Amino acid sequence: MNSVTNVELKNNVVVITTEGYLNKDLGEEIQKAAQEHMVNGSNKILINLERSNIVNSIGASILIELIEELQETDGVLAFCNLATIIEKTFKIMGLTKYCESYSTQEEALKSMS
């Protein structure tokens, strides 16, 4: 199943955890979850992709839209627990120029807080 499995605020960072294929549907779920917190002033978003092993171009393009929205408020988008193939895809698409990637959620939260 492709879904956002958890959204929580930790140390002023919105952590969005997913599972499944990062396609249009999951990308839109991630964007909606992030935007719900952004309207309340949260501008640090961490997406934990530990249980998502593949991404398509539409899912990645939705993340690019989210990056642009966050940049308007001096926000930050970061990823953690990326599968090797997703990390390579993000690098090829240029997402890594605008976002940090961390090995673990703990490492990300320590750096982002």
C-alpha positions in Angstrom: 0.0 0.0 0.0 1.2 3.5 -0.8 0.4 5.9 2.1 1.6 8.3 4.7 1.7 6.1 7.8 2.5 8.7 10.4 2.8 12.5 10.8 4.2 14.0 14.0 6.0 17.1 15.3 9.3 16.3 16.9 11.7 19.1 18.1 9.9 21.6 15.8 10.3 19.3 12.8 7.3 17.8 11.1 8.2 14.1 10.5 6.2 12.4 7.7 6.6 8.6 7.5 5.6 6.8 4.3 5.4 3.3 2.9 5.1 2.0 -0.6 5.6 3.5 -4.1 6.2 7.3 -4.1 4.0 8.1 -7.1 1.4 10.8 -7.7 -1.0 9.5 -5.0 1.6 9.2 -2.2 3.3 12.5 -3.4 0.0 14.3 -3.0 -0.5 12.7 0.5 2.9 13.9 1.6 2.3 17.4 0.2 -1.1 17.7 2.0 0.4 16.5 5.3 3.2 19.0 5.0 0.9 21.9 4.0 -1.4 21.2 7.0 1.5 22.0 9.2 2.9 24.8 7.1 -0.2 26.9 7.5 0.4 26.7 11.2 3.9 28.0 10.9 6.0 24.8 10.7 8.6 25.1 8.0 10.9 22.2 8.7 9.7 19.0 7.1 11.5 15.6 7.3 10.2 12.8 5.1 11.1 9.3 6.3 11.2 7.0 3.3 12.4 3.9 5.1 9.5 1.8 3.8 9.3 3.4 0.3 11.7 1.7 -2.1 10.8 3.3 -5.4 9.8 6.7 -6.8 8.5 7.9 -10.1 8.9 11.3 -11.8 5.5 12.5 -10.8 6.1 11.7 -7.2 9.5 13.5 -7.4 7.9 16.5 -9.1 5.4 16.9 -6.3 8.3 17.0 -3.8 9.9 19.7 -6.0 6.7 21.8 -5.6 6.9 21.3 -1.8 10.5 22.5 -1.9 9.5 25.6 -3.7 6.7 26.3 -1.2 9.1 25.8 1.7 11.7 28.1 0.2 9.1 30.9 0.2 9.1 30.8 4.0 12.8 30.0 4.5 11.7 26.5 5.2 13.7 23.2 4.9 12.8 19.9 3.4 14.9 16.8 4.2 14.8 13.1 3.7 16.0 10.2 5.7 16.3 6.4 5.3 16.5 6.6 1.5 16.8 3.4 -0.5 19.8 3.5 -2.8 17.7 3.7 -5.9 15.6 6.7 -4.5 18.8 8.5 -3.5 20.2 8.1 -7.0 16.9 9.2 -8.5 16.8 12.3 -6.3 20.4 13.1 -7.2 19.7 12.8 -11.0 16.6 15.0 -10.7 18.5 17.6 -8.7 16.5 17.4 -5.5 19.7 16.9 -3.5 20.8 20.4 -4.4 17.9 21.8 -2.4 17.4 19.2 0.4 19.6 17.3 2.8 19.5 13.6 3.1 20.3 11.7 6.3 21.0 8.1 7.1 18.6 8.0 10.0 15.7 9.9 11.4 17.6 10.6 14.6 20.5 12.1 12.7 18.1 14.3 10.7 16.3 15.5 13.8 19.6 16.3 15.6 20.7 18.4 12.6 17.4 20.1 11.9 16.4 21.0 15.4 
